[in-house]
Amino acid sequence: MSKALNQIYKVDPGIIYPESDGRPMADNTKQYQYIVMLHTGIDSHFATDPNVLVVADLLWYPVEGWPSISCAPDVMVVFGRPKGHRRSYRQWAEGNIAPKVAIETLSPSNTKAEMEDKLEFYERYGVEEYIEYDPDRGTLKIWVRQGAKLSKAVFGREWKSPNLGITLKLEDDGELSAFHPDGRKFLTAVELDALAQQTQQERARAELFAAKLRELGIDPETLN
């Protein structure tokens, strides 16, 4: 563990910053699937950048000395901070860098007042882009920062994130799809496993074909 990350884990004397808010990451399988899909897809998108932190369901403490001021976005993206495990995101120990993007995937238990409070929290503490998806209602809402305020964005069924570079698309049935800048779709865990198996099978077939060519005295490299 780097010296910088060791500093992150130091606990301020006399003050406890809980590592859990006591609430589950998701209330149902649909909500969980979208959280995992968005987290893994965005994390994959920034895999080669060591200074983009992508986390899910991690408590964010924006103000030192005030553990009561916290929020745990379903997914949050922080630019300018190293990758690595965190017990919580204590902003003052992270160069005072606020998450740039926060994503919430709603469940039926989320109330209007609760989501208004979250929007106010993200606006107050520096989020640049707030994405809110309700899989039950099939709605996608986006807010982007304009000065001190998060203003609701107007768009059709697709949104290209100015901060992430990815595209979110609300399908006709209300399902949410996400795409890398090159057009590749974010995949679920099941789809990723199926793709890995397909790739492995294709590799095995290619190796078998190359072996047959060598038996016939043909160098497969000369066919390229």
mmCIF file of the C-alpha atoms, coordinates in Angstrom:
data_MODEL
# 
_entry.id   MODEL 
# 
loop_
_atom_site.group_PDB 
_atom_site.id 
_atom_site.type_symbol 
_atom_site.label_atom_id 
_atom_site.label_alt_id 
_atom_site.label_comp_id 
_atom_site.label_asym_id 
_atom_site.label_entity_id 
_atom_site.label_seq_id 
_atom_site.pdbx_PDB_ins_code 
_atom_site.Cartn_x 
_atom_site.Cartn_y 
_atom_site.Cartn_z 
_atom_site.occupancy 
_atom_site.B_iso_or_equiv 
_atom_site.pdbx_formal_charge 
_atom_site.auth_seq_id 
_atom_site.auth_comp_id 
_atom_site.auth_asym_id 
_atom_site.auth_atom_id 
_atom_site.pdbx_PDB_model_num 
ATOM 1   C CA . MET A 1 1   ? 0.000   0.000   0.000   1.00 0.00 ? 1   MET A CA 1 
ATOM 2   C CA . SER A 1 2   ? 1.335   3.421   -0.968  1.00 0.00 ? 2   SER A CA 1 
ATOM 3   C CA . LYS A 1 3   ? 2.174   6.125   1.546   1.00 0.00 ? 3   LYS A CA 1 
ATOM 4   C CA . ALA A 1 4   ? -0.695  8.209   0.119   1.00 0.00 ? 4   ALA A CA 1 
ATOM 5   C CA . LEU A 1 5   ? -3.236  5.471   0.757   1.00 0.00 ? 5   LEU A CA 1 
ATOM 6   C CA . ASN A 1 6   ? -1.849  4.797   4.224   1.00 0.00 ? 6   ASN A CA 1 
ATOM 7   C CA . GLN A 1 7   ? -2.603  8.432   5.017   1.00 0.00 ? 7   GLN A CA 1 
ATOM 8   C CA . ILE A 1 8   ? -6.199  7.914   3.892   1.00 0.00 ? 8   ILE A CA 1 
ATOM 9   C CA . TYR A 1 9   ? -6.726  5.193   6.493   1.00 0.00 ? 9   TYR A CA 1 
ATOM 10  C CA . LYS A 1 10  ? -5.589  7.237   9.502   1.00 0.00 ? 10  LYS A CA 1 
ATOM 11  C CA . VAL A 1 11  ? -8.463  7.968   11.852  1.00 0.00 ? 11  VAL A CA 1 
ATOM 12  C CA . ASP A 1 12  ? -8.803  11.478  13.269  1.00 0.00 ? 12  ASP A CA 1 
ATOM 13  C CA . PRO A 1 13  ? -8.330  11.379  17.066  1.00 0.00 ? 13  PRO A CA 1 
ATOM 14  C CA . GLY A 1 14  ? -11.574 11.284  18.975  1.00 0.00 ? 14  GLY A CA 1 
ATOM 15  C CA . ILE A 1 15  ? -13.830 11.262  15.913  1.00 0.00 ? 15  ILE A CA 1 
ATOM 16  C CA . ILE A 1 16  ? -15.360 8.139   14.405  1.00 0.00 ? 16  ILE A CA 1 
ATOM 17  C CA . TYR A 1 17  ? -16.369 8.104   10.763  1.00 0.00 ? 17  TYR A CA 1 
ATOM 18  C CA . PRO A 1 18  ? -18.595 5.027   10.309  1.00 0.00 ? 18  PRO A CA 1 
ATOM 19  C CA . GLU A 1 19  ? -17.780 2.779   7.367   1.00 0.00 ? 19  GLU A CA 1 
ATOM 20  C CA . SER A 1 20  ? -21.417 1.810   6.843   1.00 0.00 ? 20  SER A CA 1 
ATOM 21  C CA . ASP A 1 21  ? -24.726 3.638   7.000   1.00 0.00 ? 21  ASP A CA 1 
ATOM 22  C CA . GLY A 1 22  ? -26.488 0.421   7.959   1.00 0.00 ? 22  GLY A CA 1 
ATOM 23  C CA . ARG A 1 23  ? -28.439 0.282   4.717   1.00 0.00 ? 23  ARG A CA 1 
ATOM 24  C CA . PRO A 1 24  ? -28.142 -2.396  2.022   1.00 0.00 ? 24  PRO A CA 1 
ATOM 25  C CA . MET A 1 25  ? -26.405 -1.599  -1.248  1.00 0.00 ? 25  MET A CA 1 
ATOM 26  C CA . ALA A 1 26  ? -29.624 -2.427  -3.094  1.00 0.00 ? 26  ALA A CA 1 
ATOM 27  C CA . ASP A 1 27  ? -33.195 -3.299  -2.165  1.00 0.00 ? 27  ASP A CA 1 
ATOM 28  C CA . ASN A 1 28  ? -33.851 -5.652  -5.078  1.00 0.00 ? 28  ASN A CA 1 
ATOM 29  C CA . THR A 1 29  ? -32.123 -7.601  -7.838  1.00 0.00 ? 29  THR A CA 1 
ATOM 30  C CA . LYS A 1 30  ? -32.948 -5.136  -10.614 1.00 0.00 ? 30  LYS A CA 1 
ATOM 31  C CA . GLN A 1 31  ? -31.446 -2.197  -8.739  1.00 0.00 ? 31  GLN A CA 1 
ATOM 32  C CA . TYR A 1 32  ? -28.375 -4.259  -7.840  1.00 0.00 ? 32  TYR A CA 1 
ATOM 33  C CA . GLN A 1 33  ? -27.861 -5.340  -11.453 1.00 0.00 ? 33  GLN A CA 1 
ATOM 34  C CA . TYR A 1 34  ? -27.807 -1.744  -12.672 1.00 0.00 ? 34  TYR A CA 1 
ATOM 35  C CA . ILE A 1 35  ? -25.458 -0.598  -9.909  1.00 0.00 ? 35  ILE A CA 1 
ATOM 36  C CA . VAL A 1 36  ? -22.995 -3.383  -10.736 1.00 0.00 ? 36  VAL A CA 1 
ATOM 37  C CA . MET A 1 37  ? -23.304 -2.820  -14.500 1.00 0.00 ? 37  MET A CA 1 
ATOM 38  C CA . LEU A 1 38  ? -22.631 0.911   -14.220 1.00 0.00 ? 38  LEU A CA 1 
ATOM 39  C CA . HIS A 1 39  ? -19.838 0.531   -11.670 1.00 0.00 ? 39  HIS A CA 1 
ATOM 40  C CA . THR A 1 40  ? -17.942 -2.184  -13.552 1.00 0.00 ? 40  THR A CA 1 
ATOM 41  C CA . GLY A 1 41  ? -18.479 -0.512  -16.928 1.00 0.00 ? 41  GLY A CA 1 
ATOM 42  C CA . ILE A 1 42  ? -17.240 2.895   -15.818 1.00 0.00 ? 42  ILE A CA 1 
ATOM 43  C CA . ASP A 1 43  ? -14.360 1.320   -13.890 1.00 0.00 ? 43  ASP A CA 1 
ATOM 44  C CA . SER A 1 44  ? -13.398 -0.616  -17.023 1.00 0.00 ? 44  SER A CA 1 
ATOM 45  C CA . HIS A 1 45  ? -13.607 2.562   -19.103 1.00 0.00 ? 45  HIS A CA 1 
ATOM 46  C CA . PHE A 1 46  ? -11.035 4.244   -16.834 1.00 0.00 ? 46  PHE A CA 1 
ATOM 47  C CA . ALA A 1 47  ? -8.974  1.094   -16.173 1.00 0.00 ? 47  ALA A CA 1 
ATOM 48  C CA . THR A 1 48  ? -5.787  2.521   -17.687 1.00 0.00 ? 48  THR A CA 1 
ATOM 49  C CA . ASP A 1 49  ? -5.963  5.836   -15.816 1.00 0.00 ? 49  ASP A CA 1 
ATOM 50  C CA . PRO A 1 50  ? -4.422  5.371   -12.345 1.00 0.00 ? 50  PRO A CA 1 
ATOM 51  C CA . ASN A 1 51  ? -5.915  8.625   -11.105 1.00 0.00 ? 51  ASN A CA 1 
ATOM 52  C CA . VAL A 1 52  ? -9.609  7.974   -11.607 1.00 0.00 ? 52  VAL A CA 1 
ATOM 53  C CA . LEU A 1 53  ? -11.333 6.364   -8.640  1.00 0.00 ? 53  LEU A CA 1 
ATOM 54  C CA . VAL A 1 54  ? -14.629 4.581   -9.343  1.00 0.00 ? 54  VAL A CA 1 
ATOM 55  C CA . VAL A 1 55  ? -16.451 3.158   -6.311  1.00 0.00 ? 55  VAL A CA 1 
ATOM 56  C CA . ALA A 1 56  ? -19.888 1.869   -5.388  1.00 0.00 ? 56  ALA A CA 1 
ATOM 57  C CA . ASP A 1 57  ? -21.830 2.332   -2.149  1.00 0.00 ? 57  ASP A CA 1 
ATOM 58  C CA . LEU A 1 58  ? -18.937 4.022   -0.352  1.00 0.00 ? 58  LEU A CA 1 
ATOM 59  C CA . LEU A 1 59  ? -19.627 6.607   2.349   1.00 0.00 ? 59  LEU A CA 1 
ATOM 60  C CA . TRP A 1 60  ? -18.393 10.059  1.363   1.00 0.00 ? 60  TRP A CA 1 
ATOM 61  C CA . TYR A 1 61  ? -17.550 12.512  4.145   1.00 0.00 ? 61  TYR A CA 1 
ATOM 62  C CA . PRO A 1 62  ? -17.058 15.988  2.646   1.00 0.00 ? 62  PRO A CA 1 
ATOM 63  C CA . VAL A 1 63  ? -16.420 17.947  5.876   1.00 0.00 ? 63  VAL A CA 1 
ATOM 64  C CA . GLU A 1 64  ? -13.737 17.097  8.423   1.00 0.00 ? 64  GLU A CA 1 
ATOM 65  C CA . GLY A 1 65  ? -15.034 16.855  11.958  1.00 0.00 ? 65  GLY A CA 1 
ATOM 66  C CA . TRP A 1 66  ? -18.649 16.322  10.880  1.00 0.00 ? 66  TRP A CA 1 
ATOM 67  C CA . PRO A 1 67  ? -19.310 12.576  10.491  1.00 0.00 ? 67  PRO A CA 1 
ATOM 68  C CA . SER A 1 68  ? -23.052 13.282  10.438  1.00 0.00 ? 68  SER A CA 1 
ATOM 69  C CA . ILE A 1 69  ? -22.582 14.920  7.026   1.00 0.00 ? 69  ILE A CA 1 
ATOM 70  C CA . SER A 1 70  ? -22.258 11.969  4.670   1.00 0.00 ? 70  SER A CA 1 
ATOM 71  C CA . CYS A 1 71  ? -23.770 10.223  1.701   1.00 0.00 ? 71  CYS A CA 1 
ATOM 72  C CA . ALA A 1 72  ? -23.118 6.921   -0.075  1.00 0.00 ? 72  ALA A CA 1 
ATOM 73  C CA . PRO A 1 73  ? -23.893 7.257   -3.802  1.00 0.00 ? 73  PRO A CA 1 
ATOM 74  C CA . ASP A 1 74  ? -24.646 4.024   -5.619  1.00 0.00 ? 74  ASP A CA 1 
ATOM 75  C CA . VAL A 1 75  ? -21.689 4.893   -7.861  1.00 0.00 ? 75  VAL A CA 1 
ATOM 76  C CA . MET A 1 76  ? -19.314 7.833   -7.639  1.00 0.00 ? 76  MET A CA 1 
ATOM 77  C CA . VAL A 1 77  ? -16.362 8.839   -9.797  1.00 0.00 ? 77  VAL A CA 1 
ATOM 78  C CA . VAL A 1 78  ? -13.466 10.929  -8.509  1.00 0.00 ? 78  VAL A CA 1 
ATOM 79  C CA . PHE A 1 79  ? -10.893 12.399  -10.885 1.00 0.00 ? 79  PHE A CA 1 
ATOM 80  C CA . GLY A 1 80  ? -7.408  13.101  -9.580  1.00 0.00 ? 80  GLY A CA 1 
ATOM 81  C CA . ARG A 1 81  ? -7.304  10.421  -6.864  1.00 0.00 ? 81  ARG A CA 1 
ATOM 82  C CA . PRO A 1 82  ? -5.429  7.106   -7.056  1.00 0.00 ? 82  PRO A CA 1 
ATOM 83  C CA . LYS A 1 83  ? -7.194  3.825   -7.444  1.00 0.00 ? 83  LYS A CA 1 
ATOM 84  C CA . GLY A 1 84  ? -7.222  1.605   -4.379  1.00 0.00 ? 84  GLY A CA 1 
ATOM 85  C CA . HIS A 1 85  ? -9.422  0.308   -1.611  1.00 0.00 ? 85  HIS A CA 1 
ATOM 86  C CA . ARG A 1 86  ? -11.118 2.741   0.750   1.00 0.00 ? 86  ARG A CA 1 
ATOM 87  C CA . ARG A 1 87  ? -13.074 2.220   3.967   1.00 0.00 ? 87  ARG A CA 1 
ATOM 88  C CA . SER A 1 88  ? -14.764 5.551   3.276   1.00 0.00 ? 88  SER A CA 1 
ATOM 89  C CA . TYR A 1 89  ? -14.027 8.613   1.182   1.00 0.00 ? 89  TYR A CA 1 
ATOM 90  C CA . ARG A 1 90  ? -12.911 11.325  3.595   1.00 0.00 ? 90  ARG A CA 1 
ATOM 91  C CA . GLN A 1 91  ? -12.477 14.270  1.310   1.00 0.00 ? 91  GLN A CA 1 
ATOM 92  C CA . TRP A 1 92  ? -9.959  16.242  3.405   1.00 0.00 ? 92  TRP A CA 1 
ATOM 93  C CA . ALA A 1 93  ? -7.616  13.218  3.269   1.00 0.00 ? 93  ALA A CA 1 
ATOM 94  C CA . GLU A 1 94  ? -8.007  13.044  -0.507  1.00 0.00 ? 94  GLU A CA 1 
ATOM 95  C CA . GLY A 1 95  ? -6.587  16.427  -1.437  1.00 0.00 ? 95  GLY A CA 1 
ATOM 96  C CA . ASN A 1 96  ? -10.031 17.921  -0.748  1.00 0.00 ? 96  ASN A CA 1 
ATOM 97  C CA . ILE A 1 97  ? -11.179 16.615  -4.141  1.00 0.00 ? 97  ILE A CA 1 
ATOM 98  C CA . ALA A 1 98  ? -14.928 16.061  -4.365  1.00 0.00 ? 98  ALA A CA 1 
ATOM 99  C CA . PRO A 1 99  ? -16.444 13.310  -6.512  1.00 0.00 ? 99  PRO A CA 1 
ATOM 100 C CA . LYS A 1 100 ? -17.191 14.698  -9.954  1.00 0.00 ? 100 LYS A CA 1 
ATOM 101 C CA . VAL A 1 101 ? -20.019 12.313  -10.852 1.00 0.00 ? 101 VAL A CA 1 
ATOM 102 C CA . ALA A 1 102 ? -22.634 10.685  -8.602  1.00 0.00 ? 102 ALA A CA 1 
ATOM 103 C CA . ILE A 1 103 ? -25.115 8.053   -9.775  1.00 0.00 ? 103 ILE A CA 1 
ATOM 104 C CA . GLU A 1 104 ? -28.224 6.847   -7.998  1.00 0.00 ? 104 GLU A CA 1 
ATOM 105 C CA . THR A 1 105 ? -30.346 3.879   -9.082  1.00 0.00 ? 105 THR A CA 1 
ATOM 106 C CA . LEU A 1 106 ? -33.684 4.138   -7.344  1.00 0.00 ? 106 LEU A CA 1 
ATOM 107 C CA . SER A 1 107 ? -35.676 1.457   -5.562  1.00 0.00 ? 107 SER A CA 1 
ATOM 108 C CA . PRO A 1 108 ? -39.372 1.586   -4.552  1.00 0.00 ? 108 PRO A CA 1 
ATOM 109 C CA . SER A 1 109 ? -38.334 2.515   -1.001  1.00 0.00 ? 109 SER A CA 1 
ATOM 110 C CA . ASN A 1 110 ? -36.707 5.777   -2.101  1.00 0.00 ? 110 ASN A CA 1 
ATOM 111 C CA . THR A 1 111 ? -38.991 8.721   -1.316  1.00 0.00 ? 111 THR A CA 1 
ATOM 112 C CA . LYS A 1 112 ? -39.256 12.010  -3.177  1.00 0.00 ? 112 LYS A CA 1 
ATOM 113 C CA . ALA A 1 113 ? -38.002 13.876  -0.094  1.00 0.00 ? 113 ALA A CA 1 
ATOM 114 C CA . GLU A 1 114 ? -34.997 11.551  0.223   1.00 0.00 ? 114 GLU A CA 1 
ATOM 115 C CA . MET A 1 115 ? -33.970 12.090  -3.394  1.00 0.00 ? 115 MET A CA 1 
ATOM 116 C CA . GLU A 1 116 ? -34.420 15.853  -3.080  1.00 0.00 ? 116 GLU A CA 1 
ATOM 117 C CA . ASP A 1 117 ? -32.096 15.751  -0.068  1.00 0.00 ? 117 ASP A CA 1 
ATOM 118 C CA . LYS A 1 118 ? -29.503 13.808  -2.077  1.00 0.00 ? 118 LYS A CA 1 
ATOM 119 C CA . LEU A 1 119 ? -29.694 16.306  -4.931  1.00 0.00 ? 119 LEU A CA 1 
ATOM 120 C CA . GLU A 1 120 ? -29.173 19.141  -2.448  1.00 0.00 ? 120 GLU A CA 1 
ATOM 121 C CA . PHE A 1 121 ? -26.225 17.282  -0.891  1.00 0.00 ? 121 PHE A CA 1 
ATOM 122 C CA . TYR A 1 122 ? -24.528 16.751  -4.258  1.00 0.00 ? 122 TYR A CA 1 
ATOM 123 C CA . GLU A 1 123 ? -25.147 20.357  -5.228  1.00 0.00 ? 123 GLU A CA 1 
ATOM 124 C CA . ARG A 1 124 ? -23.765 21.692  -1.959  1.00 0.00 ? 124 ARG A CA 1 
ATOM 125 C CA . TYR A 1 125 ? -20.620 19.547  -1.885  1.00 0.00 ? 125 TYR A CA 1 
ATOM 126 C CA . GLY A 1 126 ? -19.328 19.915  -5.401  1.00 0.00 ? 126 GLY A CA 1 
ATOM 127 C CA . VAL A 1 127 ? -20.643 17.138  -7.652  1.00 0.00 ? 127 VAL A CA 1 
ATOM 128 C CA . GLU A 1 128 ? -20.450 18.246  -11.297 1.00 0.00 ? 128 GLU A CA 1 
ATOM 129 C CA . GLU A 1 129 ? -22.881 15.726  -12.769 1.00 0.00 ? 129 GLU A CA 1 
ATOM 130 C CA . TYR A 1 130 ? -25.653 13.820  -11.026 1.00 0.00 ? 130 TYR A CA 1 
ATOM 131 C CA . ILE A 1 131 ? -27.341 10.891  -12.774 1.00 0.00 ? 131 ILE A CA 1 
ATOM 132 C CA . GLU A 1 132 ? -30.565 9.398   -11.428 1.00 0.00 ? 132 GLU A CA 1 
ATOM 133 C CA . TYR A 1 133 ? -32.197 6.318   -12.951 1.00 0.00 ? 133 TYR A CA 1 
ATOM 134 C CA . ASP A 1 134 ? -35.461 4.740   -11.831 1.00 0.00 ? 134 ASP A CA 1 
ATOM 135 C CA . PRO A 1 135 ? -35.704 1.211   -13.294 1.00 0.00 ? 135 PRO A CA 1 
ATOM 136 C CA . ASP A 1 136 ? -39.311 0.738   -12.147 1.00 0.00 ? 136 ASP A CA 1 
ATOM 137 C CA . ARG A 1 137 ? -40.603 3.923   -13.762 1.00 0.00 ? 137 ARG A CA 1 
ATOM 138 C CA . GLY A 1 138 ? -38.144 3.788   -16.655 1.00 0.00 ? 138 GLY A CA 1 
ATOM 139 C CA . THR A 1 139 ? -36.971 7.360   -16.143 1.00 0.00 ? 139 THR A CA 1 
ATOM 140 C CA . LEU A 1 140 ? -33.519 8.889   -16.494 1.00 0.00 ? 140 LEU A CA 1 
ATOM 141 C CA . LYS A 1 141 ? -32.769 12.324  -15.036 1.00 0.00 ? 141 LYS A CA 1 
ATOM 142 C CA . ILE A 1 142 ? -29.520 14.261  -15.256 1.00 0.00 ? 142 ILE A CA 1 
ATOM 143 C CA . TRP A 1 143 ? -28.292 17.362  -13.475 1.00 0.00 ? 143 TRP A CA 1 
ATOM 144 C CA . VAL A 1 144 ? -25.120 19.238  -14.457 1.00 0.00 ? 144 VAL A CA 1 
ATOM 145 C CA . ARG A 1 145 ? -23.375 21.999  -12.573 1.00 0.00 ? 145 ARG A CA 1 
ATOM 146 C CA . GLN A 1 146 ? -23.758 25.563  -13.679 1.00 0.00 ? 146 GLN A CA 1 
ATOM 147 C CA . GLY A 1 147 ? -21.965 27.751  -11.190 1.00 0.00 ? 147 GLY A CA 1 
ATOM 148 C CA . ALA A 1 148 ? -23.115 26.930  -7.674  1.00 0.00 ? 148 ALA A CA 1 
ATOM 149 C CA . LYS A 1 149 ? -26.197 25.026  -8.845  1.00 0.00 ? 149 LYS A CA 1 
ATOM 150 C CA . LEU A 1 150 ? -26.953 21.631  -10.332 1.00 0.00 ? 150 LEU A CA 1 
ATOM 151 C CA . SER A 1 151 ? -29.348 22.332  -13.187 1.00 0.00 ? 151 SER A CA 1 
ATOM 152 C CA . LYS A 1 152 ? -31.586 19.695  -14.729 1.00 0.00 ? 152 LYS A CA 1 
ATOM 153 C CA . ALA A 1 153 ? -30.450 18.758  -18.215 1.00 0.00 ? 153 ALA A CA 1 
ATOM 154 C CA . VAL A 1 154 ? -32.831 18.585  -21.145 1.00 0.00 ? 154 VAL A CA 1 
ATOM 155 C CA . PHE A 1 155 ? -32.210 15.673  -23.512 1.00 0.00 ? 155 PHE A CA 1 
ATOM 156 C CA . GLY A 1 156 ? -34.037 13.002  -25.487 1.00 0.00 ? 156 GLY A CA 1 
ATOM 157 C CA . ARG A 1 157 ? -33.492 9.308   -24.820 1.00 0.00 ? 157 ARG A CA 1 
ATOM 158 C CA . GLU A 1 158 ? -29.683 9.483   -24.924 1.00 0.00 ? 158 GLU A CA 1 
ATOM 159 C CA . TRP A 1 159 ? -27.203 11.351  -22.760 1.00 0.00 ? 159 TRP A CA 1 
ATOM 160 C CA . LYS A 1 160 ? -23.483 11.612  -23.444 1.00 0.00 ? 160 LYS A CA 1 
ATOM 161 C CA . SER A 1 161 ? -21.809 12.360  -20.151 1.00 0.00 ? 161 SER A CA 1 
ATOM 162 C CA . PRO A 1 162 ? -19.492 15.385  -20.497 1.00 0.00 ? 162 PRO A CA 1 
ATOM 163 C CA . ASN A 1 163 ? -17.394 14.116  -17.597 1.00 0.00 ? 163 ASN A CA 1 
ATOM 164 C CA . LEU A 1 164 ? -17.295 10.376  -18.255 1.00 0.00 ? 164 LEU A CA 1 
ATOM 165 C CA . GLY A 1 165 ? -17.435 10.300  -22.055 1.00 0.00 ? 165 GLY A CA 1 
ATOM 166 C CA . ILE A 1 166 ? -19.902 7.389   -21.948 1.00 0.00 ? 166 ILE A CA 1 
ATOM 167 C CA . THR A 1 167 ? -23.403 7.402   -23.409 1.00 0.00 ? 167 THR A CA 1 
ATOM 168 C CA . LEU A 1 168 ? -26.521 6.433   -21.467 1.00 0.00 ? 168 LEU A CA 1 
ATOM 169 C CA . LYS A 1 169 ? -29.554 5.352   -23.482 1.00 0.00 ? 169 LYS A CA 1 
ATOM 170 C CA . LEU A 1 170 ? -33.089 4.895   -22.230 1.00 0.00 ? 170 LEU A CA 1 
ATOM 171 C CA . GLU A 1 171 ? -34.549 2.062   -24.293 1.00 0.00 ? 171 GLU A CA 1 
ATOM 172 C CA . ASP A 1 172 ? -38.198 1.972   -25.431 1.00 0.00 ? 172 ASP A CA 1 
ATOM 173 C CA . ASP A 1 173 ? -39.068 -0.443  -22.603 1.00 0.00 ? 173 ASP A CA 1 
ATOM 174 C CA . GLY A 1 174 ? -37.513 1.851   -20.002 1.00 0.00 ? 174 GLY A CA 1 
ATOM 175 C CA . GLU A 1 175 ? -34.382 -0.261  -19.543 1.00 0.00 ? 175 GLU A CA 1 
ATOM 176 C CA . LEU A 1 176 ? -31.080 1.604   -19.317 1.00 0.00 ? 176 LEU A CA 1 
ATOM 177 C CA . SER A 1 177 ? -28.148 0.820   -21.595 1.00 0.00 ? 177 SER A CA 1 
ATOM 178 C CA . ALA A 1 178 ? -24.676 2.322   -21.368 1.00 0.00 ? 178 ALA A CA 1 
ATOM 179 C CA . PHE A 1 179 ? -21.965 2.491   -24.015 1.00 0.00 ? 179 PHE A CA 1 
ATOM 180 C CA . HIS A 1 180 ? -18.236 3.162   -24.148 1.00 0.00 ? 180 HIS A CA 1 
ATOM 181 C CA . PRO A 1 181 ? -17.091 5.990   -26.451 1.00 0.00 ? 181 PRO A CA 1 
ATOM 182 C CA . ASP A 1 182 ? -16.243 3.405   -29.145 1.00 0.00 ? 182 ASP A CA 1 
ATOM 183 C CA . GLY A 1 183 ? -19.806 2.091   -29.083 1.00 0.00 ? 183 GLY A CA 1 
ATOM 184 C CA . ARG A 1 184 ? -19.234 -1.063  -27.027 1.00 0.00 ? 184 ARG A CA 1 
ATOM 185 C CA . LYS A 1 185 ? -22.140 -1.772  -24.708 1.00 0.00 ? 185 LYS A CA 1 
ATOM 186 C CA . PHE A 1 186 ? -21.692 -2.161  -20.969 1.00 0.00 ? 186 PHE A CA 1 
ATOM 187 C CA . LEU A 1 187 ? -22.309 -5.818  -20.165 1.00 0.00 ? 187 LEU A CA 1 
ATOM 188 C CA . THR A 1 188 ? -23.822 -7.524  -17.144 1.00 0.00 ? 188 THR A CA 1 
ATOM 189 C CA . ALA A 1 189 ? -21.787 -10.067 -15.185 1.00 0.00 ? 189 ALA A CA 1 
ATOM 190 C CA . VAL A 1 190 ? -23.587 -12.916 -16.972 1.00 0.00 ? 190 VAL A CA 1 
ATOM 191 C CA . GLU A 1 191 ? -22.901 -11.361 -20.384 1.00 0.00 ? 191 GLU A CA 1 
ATOM 192 C CA . LEU A 1 192 ? -19.238 -10.796 -19.506 1.00 0.00 ? 192 LEU A CA 1 
ATOM 193 C CA . ASP A 1 193 ? -18.883 -14.446 -18.464 1.00 0.00 ? 193 ASP A CA 1 
ATOM 194 C CA . ALA A 1 194 ? -20.538 -15.621 -21.692 1.00 0.00 ? 194 ALA A CA 1 
ATOM 195 C CA . LEU A 1 195 ? -18.209 -13.400 -23.730 1.00 0.00 ? 195 LEU A CA 1 
ATOM 196 C CA . ALA A 1 196 ? -15.158 -14.752 -21.880 1.00 0.00 ? 196 ALA A CA 1 
ATOM 197 C CA . GLN A 1 197 ? -16.266 -18.327 -22.559 1.00 0.00 ? 197 GLN A CA 1 
ATOM 198 C CA . GLN A 1 198 ? -16.859 -17.549 -26.233 1.00 0.00 ? 198 GLN A CA 1 
ATOM 199 C CA . THR A 1 199 ? -13.402 -15.964 -26.526 1.00 0.00 ? 199 THR A CA 1 
ATOM 200 C CA . GLN A 1 200 ? -11.819 -18.977 -24.848 1.00 0.00 ? 200 GLN A CA 1 
ATOM 201 C CA . GLN A 1 201 ? -13.600 -21.383 -27.211 1.00 0.00 ? 201 GLN A CA 1 
ATOM 202 C CA . GLU A 1 202 ? -12.561 -19.358 -30.267 1.00 0.00 ? 202 GLU A CA 1 
ATOM 203 C CA . ARG A 1 203 ? -8.959  -19.360 -29.051 1.00 0.00 ? 203 ARG A CA 1 
ATOM 204 C CA . ALA A 1 204 ? -9.063  -23.131 -28.555 1.00 0.00 ? 204 ALA A CA 1 
ATOM 205 C CA . ARG A 1 205 ? -10.454 -23.632 -32.079 1.00 0.00 ? 205 ARG A CA 1 
ATOM 206 C CA . ALA A 1 206 ? -7.755  -21.371 -33.528 1.00 0.00 ? 206 ALA A CA 1 
ATOM 207 C CA . GLU A 1 207 ? -5.036  -23.320 -31.717 1.00 0.00 ? 207 GLU A CA 1 
ATOM 208 C CA . LEU A 1 208 ? -6.488  -26.634 -32.946 1.00 0.00 ? 208 LEU A CA 1 
ATOM 209 C CA . PHE A 1 209 ? -6.599  -25.340 -36.529 1.00 0.00 ? 209 PHE A CA 1 
ATOM 210 C CA . ALA A 1 210 ? -2.988  -24.144 -36.294 1.00 0.00 ? 210 ALA A CA 1 
ATOM 211 C CA . ALA A 1 211 ? -1.927  -27.581 -35.003 1.00 0.00 ? 211 ALA A CA 1 
ATOM 212 C CA . LYS A 1 212 ? -3.658  -29.289 -37.956 1.00 0.00 ? 212 LYS A CA 1 
ATOM 213 C CA . LEU A 1 213 ? -1.850  -26.984 -40.374 1.00 0.00 ? 213 LEU A CA 1 
ATOM 214 C CA . ARG A 1 214 ? 1.494   -27.842 -38.810 1.00 0.00 ? 214 ARG A CA 1 
ATOM 215 C CA . GLU A 1 215 ? 0.681   -31.564 -39.211 1.00 0.00 ? 215 GLU A CA 1 
ATOM 216 C CA . LEU A 1 216 ? 0.262   -30.844 -42.922 1.00 0.00 ? 216 LEU A CA 1 
ATOM 217 C CA . GLY A 1 217 ? 3.609   -29.077 -43.011 1.00 0.00 ? 217 GLY A CA 1 
ATOM 218 C CA . ILE A 1 218 ? 2.110   -25.599 -43.238 1.00 0.00 ? 218 ILE A CA 1 
ATOM 219 C CA . ASP A 1 219 ? 3.322   -22.827 -40.998 1.00 0.00 ? 219 ASP A CA 1 
ATOM 220 C CA . PRO A 1 220 ? 0.164   -20.960 -39.859 1.00 0.00 ? 220 PRO A CA 1 
ATOM 221 C CA . GLU A 1 221 ? 2.219   -17.766 -39.536 1.00 0.00 ? 221 GLU A CA 1 
ATOM 222 C CA . THR A 1 222 ? 2.684   -17.689 -43.306 1.00 0.00 ? 222 THR A CA 1 
ATOM 223 C CA . LEU A 1 223 ? -1.084  -17.448 -43.791 1.00 0.00 ? 223 LEU A CA 1 
ATOM 224 C CA . ASN A 1 224 ? -1.313  -14.049 -42.137 1.00 0.00 ? 224 ASN A CA 1 
# 
